[in-house]
């Protein structure tokens, strides 16, 4: 019996080109939305503060430049 992932893979492989294009578009949006939500949660929890401070410190000391 195939796992859920294997079943999904087989389903995706069997999609006709037009349906595969629709799925691909949907998945890109879905994945980006999940990524955005994770970044927002990490930022709200302060998990990115150290990285931001390190970047600002390097910028202030001349080790980086504004783009």
C-alpha positions as CSV (number, residue, x, y, z in Angstrom):
1,X,0.0,0.0,0.0
2,X,1.5,3.4,-1.0
3,X,2.2,6.1,1.5
4,X,0.3,9.4,1.3
5,X,3.4,10.9,-0.4
6,X,3.7,8.1,-2.9
7,X,0.0,8.4,-3.7
8,X,0.3,12.1,-4.2
9,X,3.3,11.6,-6.4
10,X,1.5,9.1,-8.6
11,X,-1.5,11.4,-8.8
12,X,0.6,14.4,-9.8
13,X,2.5,12.3,-12.4
14,X,-0.8,11.2,-14.0
15,X,-2.1,14.7,-14.4
16,X,-2.6,16.0,-18.0
17,X,-0.4,19.0,-18.8
18,X,-3.2,21.6,-18.3
19,X,-4.1,20.2,-14.9
20,X,-0.4,19.9,-13.9
21,X,0.0,23.6,-14.7
22,X,-3.0,24.5,-12.5
23,X,-1.6,22.3,-9.7
24,X,1.9,23.9,-10.1
25,X,0.4,27.4,-9.9
26,X,-1.7,26.5,-6.8
27,X,1.3,24.8,-5.1
28,X,3.6,27.8,-5.6
29,X,1.0,30.1,-4.0
30,X,0.4,27.5,-1.2
31,X,4.1,27.1,-0.5
32,X,4.8,30.8,-0.5
33,X,1.9,31.4,1.9
34,X,3.2,28.8,4.3
35,X,6.7,30.3,4.1
36,X,5.4,33.9,4.7
37,X,3.4,32.7,7.7
38,X,6.5,31.0,9.2
39,X,8.7,34.1,8.7
40,X,6.0,36.3,10.2
41,X,5.7,34.0,13.2
42,X,9.5,33.8,13.6
43,X,9.7,37.6,13.4
44,X,6.9,38.1,16.0
45,X,8.6,35.6,18.3
46,X,11.9,37.5,18.1
47,X,13.7,34.7,16.4
48,X,15.2,36.9,13.7
49,X,16.3,39.7,16.0
50,X,19.9,38.5,16.4
51,X,20.3,38.1,12.6
52,X,18.9,41.6,12.0
53,X,21.2,43.1,14.7
54,X,24.2,41.3,13.2
55,X,23.4,42.7,9.7
56,X,22.9,46.2,11.1
57,X,26.1,46.0,13.0
58,X,28.1,45.0,9.9
59,X,26.4,47.8,7.9
60,X,27.3,50.4,10.6
61,X,30.9,49.2,10.8
62,X,31.3,49.5,7.0
63,X,31.4,45.8,6.3
64,X,28.3,46.0,4.2
65,X,26.8,48.5,1.9
66,X,23.3,49.7,1.1
67,X,21.7,48.2,-2.0
